[in-house]
C-alpha cells in the first residue's frame, strides 16, 4: 500500500494531502495572536477617571501594574490583577507552536498549536471579564463622577483572542485533514 492509503473491506481511504497554505495561515494567525497578547499586556487595559468636588483621581491599569494620577492627595493601595504573566506565557507558546507548525507540518504540531491557541483564548476571556466589569462601573451622582474607558492594551489583547480562536480552528483543520473514500480496485477477500 502507498503511504497515506488504507484499505478496509473493499473501501480505500486516501488521506488528504497536508495543505501548506493552511499551515502557513495558521502560523500567521498564531504569531499575530502571540505578538498582540505580549504587546497588549504592556498597554493600558482600562483607565478610570473620578471627580469629586474639586479633586480628581485617574487610575490606569495595564496587565502588570496600576498607575495613579490626578489631584487626589492620598495614595491608592490597590494592586492590579497580574494578567501579564499568563498573557506573555501563552503568547510565547502560540508563537512557538506556530513556528513548529510551519517547520514540521505534522499532526502533533497542529494539535499543540490548537491547544496553545485555546489557552490564549481562555486567558483573553478572563482579562475581558475583568475589563467588562470595570467598564460597567459608571457612576454619576451629585458632586461625583466615575467613568472607565478601555485602552489600546485591551484592544490588542482582544484582537489576540480573536486571532487565536481563528488559529485554533485552522490548526484543527490542519491536524485532521479530510479523507476521501473511493472504491478499491482490488477484489474483496471474503471467505
TAJONOR-V449474 format. One line per field, one symbol per residue. ss: DSSP state (H for helix, E for strand, C for the rest). phi: phi as a letter, one per 20 degrees, with the letter a starting at -180 (. if undefined). burial: + if it has 16 or more other ideal C-beta (glycine too) atoms within 10 Angstrom, else -. A space follows every 50 residues. Layout:
ss->???
phi->???
burial->???
//
This chain:
ss->CCCCEEEECCEEEEECCCCHHHHHHHHHHHHHHHHHHHHHHHCCCEEEEE EECCEEEEEEECCCCEEEEECCCCCCCCCCCCHHHHHHHHHHHHHHHHHH HHHHCCHHHHHHHHHHHHHHHHHHHHHHHHHHHHHCCCEEECCEEEEEEE CHHHHHHHHHHHHHHHHHHHHHHHHCCCEEEEECCCCCCCC
phi->.efndccblnddddffffdffffffffgfffffffffffffeeffbcdcc ccmeecbccdddfdbdddbodffeeeebefgeffffffffffffffffff ffedlcffffffffffffffffffffffffffffffedcccfnbccccce dffffffffffffffffffffffffcffdddcfffeffdec
burial->-----------+------+--++-+++-++++++++++++++-+++++++ +-----+-++++++-------+-------+--++-+++-++-++++++++ ++--+---++++++-++++++-++--+---+--+-------------+-+ +-++-++++++-++++++-++++++----------------
//
